[in-house]
């Protein structure tokens, strides 16, 4: 129970610091209790991040959603398809969550392949490249495989580390 309350606290804090209330207020009038909670959670005793102060409200919200993880990214992806509800500016920013997320490391991707498929199959993978696409659940690498002496070009899609647990 305490863990769930702590997670809820972190979510409210992240939304409050991203100025989500400003973005929401452009489209809908939030209930007073939400305004009070987000105002309380936005109190900070440290200096504001100079970089984030240059970002628009929509960019801050998009960045916060990305930092909150896979489940929130999926919610942001869904909302990006509804500019009639959230407006064009926010919709355009949330489109960045579709397939332009930061990739995890190539070394980590190789380890995932090795652990899931075994050394024999991993050894057949040659010319494993950097990620060509990264999304909320997986990323794609170009590679070549040695299939009984025949070299084949392939694309390997790898789930993000701990995706099942996080989702």
Number of C-alpha atoms within 10 A of each C-alpha: 6 7 8 9 10 11 12 12 13 14 16 20 19 20 20 22 19 23 20 19 20 13 19 14 11 11 11 11 10 12 8 9 9 12 15 11 13 20 16 13 18 17 11 10 6 6 6 10 8 8 7 13 10 10 12 16 19 21 20 21 26 23 19 21 23 21 12 14 15 19 16 18 25 19 13 23 19 15 18 24 15 13 13 10 13 17 15 14 15 23 22 16 18 25 17 19 25 16 15 12 16 14 18 14 11 14 9 12 24 15 14 17 18 15 11 11 11 12 11 9 14 17 11 14 20 15 10 17 14 15 21 11 16 22 20 23 21 17 21 19 19 17 17 19 20 14 11 7 8 8 13 12 13 13 15 18 17 17 18 20 14 9 14 10 6 11 11
